[in-house]
Amino acid sequence: MTKAATELTNDNWTFVHYKTDQYKAFISMGASPTSLEIQYFVTVTDKENTEVFQSSHAEIEEAITDINKRYGHWMIFDAENPPEADGCSSCSAH
């Protein structure tokens, strides 16, 4: 049984994000339109998926440090270990 994430890392940034009732903060990958170099974006969207903040970073480590510093106090959502998947101990058959 894998353990749910407590922060974003090099191993989980593609499927873990921070959230509140109003916002979601996540890392995505893109490219600079001028140089075509890979960039990592820390993005915050609202309930309608409208972007409210974005910062770009040349290295994934910079983006991870930034998102954990800015939003690490928010609730975390781990898509590989969602809250409703607590394992057998939470099964209603027991």
Salt bridges, closest charged atoms under 4 A:
ASP66 OD2 - HIS57 NE2 3.25
ASP66 OD1 - ARG70 NE 2.72
